[in-house]
Amino acid sequence: MIAERNDFDPKAYDPKFEFAFLAPKYWGTWLAVLFASLLCFFPNSFRLTFAKALSLIATKINNKANRRARVNLEMCFPQKSNEERELILRNSYITSISYLLSFASLSLKSRQWLEKNTVIRGFANLTELTNNGQKVILLVPHTWAIDIPAVLLASRGLPVSAMAKAQKNKLSDWLMHRQRVQYGGRVYDRSVGIKPFIKSIRSDNYLGYYLPDEDLGREHSVFVDFFATQKATISGLGKLSSLSKAKIVPLFAMFNSQSGQYELDFYPALPFPTGDEHMDARMMNECIESYVTAKPEQYMWILRLLKTRPDSNANPYN
């Protein structure tokens, strides 16, 4: 049995249920939750067939998400044909829709179900460090299954501390947060600064959860290579590693739409800090490139990955 932990921190993000969530503006969200809750008990083959059909529709919609994805794919893979990039986009939608159709399983099914349906490779790259009392920050790129490692690790008594941005839909935000911390863990809003995050790793023995591919703007980034282009890449991971006395362990989370299982790959710790922010940033991007090249359908291409450009203030997605 996993020992109960005291995860309370007054600085941590902790949204509460509001009676306003019962208002008509949220009825669509409740219906989606009910639909997903029912579908998670259907066979994976049914969800996959449904996802393949929906993906054909999703790629044809003229919306901002598809615009961002196509710009990202064209800038990252100019050597690929348009047909090859469109295939990556469609497979990404198949993966994301399949994952979302089973997303309620994390809340409605047991930790035993989660263990049975998760394939883990390279876990010793983490436990060899934690068993020796070493602090660890996990380097986790934005894949569709990005929430799975945090839930599973907490269920094993290794809760994580993360920084996140609140969702615009307050009901979705509350539901997602409850799911993320159901077995323990802490989430901090960026407005509280980085100090509580560092303290949770250094003093309170949480695993750090660091997202290396967010574009936080020119002020907080350095420009380094990212596939065939350059990306505004978060700087300061080397300093964060030093301040928290933590090793940096890459982690790639996947959802296998064919099997309906989650797959987690833990890699050996990276040589942080190097003392050079550009070198640190490039190392992070090389990790993402390595994983995504092998499994491009797992990546969230719809994000504003390349919004800040090195030589222009123009938004490439406009």
FENLIN-V308167 format. One record per residue. PHI is phi in whole degrees, 0 to 359 (NA if undefined). Layout:
PHI, PHI
This chain:
NA, 282, 293, 290, 244, 265, 267, 292, 212, 301, 269, 283, 285, 210, 296, 246, 293, 237, 296, 297, 294, 272, 291, 306, 299, 256, 297, 298, 295, 298, 296, 296, 296, 297, 299, 294, 294, 287, 295, 293, 263, 279, 299, 298, 300, 292, 296, 294, 299, 297, 295, 297, 292, 293, 296, 296, 287, 300, 288, 267, 286, 270, 226, 293, 297, 293, 299, 298, 298, 291, 296, 301, 293, 292, 287, 278, 231, 295, 283, 276, 285, 300, 295, 293, 292, 295, 293, 299, 298, 295, 295, 295, 292, 300, 296, 294, 293, 301, 296, 294, 291, 250, 300, 294, 302, 299, 266, 266, 247, 278, 293, 295, 297, 298, 299, 295, 254, 235, 261, 242, 237, 75, 298, 297, 297, 265, 292, 297, 277, 294, 293, 263, 79, 281, 285, 222, 246, 275, 262, 238, 294, 282, 256, 297, 265, 298, 279, 297, 302, 298, 292, 293, 297, 297, 295, 263, 86, 236, 292, 250, 242, 224, 243, 214, 255, 295, 286, 294, 280, 295, 292, 300, 299, 296, 297, 294, 295, 300, 291, 297, 251, 298, 252, 121, 122, 225, 232, 245, 284, 298, 294, 275, 87, 270, 300, 298, 296, 297, 299, 297, 279, 286, 254, 253, 63, 267, 282, 282, 236, 245, 259, 277, 251, 286, 261, 262, 96, 299, 295, 252, 225, 236, 263, 222, 299, 214, 53, 267, 232, 240, 228, 288, 251, 307, 260, 102, 294, 297, 294, 296, 298, 291, 296, 267, 54, 243, 278, 255, 247, 291, 218, 243, 256, 226, 241, 273, 293, 285, 265, 78, 252, 271, 227, 238, 248, 261, 246, 301, 300, 275, 280, 267, 275, 268, 90, 231, 299, 294, 293, 298, 295, 295, 298, 298, 294, 297, 299, 300, 300, 297, 289, 289, 301, 284, 225, 295, 289, 275, 274, 276, 291, 282, 285, 278, 294, 239, 298, 271, 257, 289, 240, 200, 265, 287, 275, 294, 271, 283
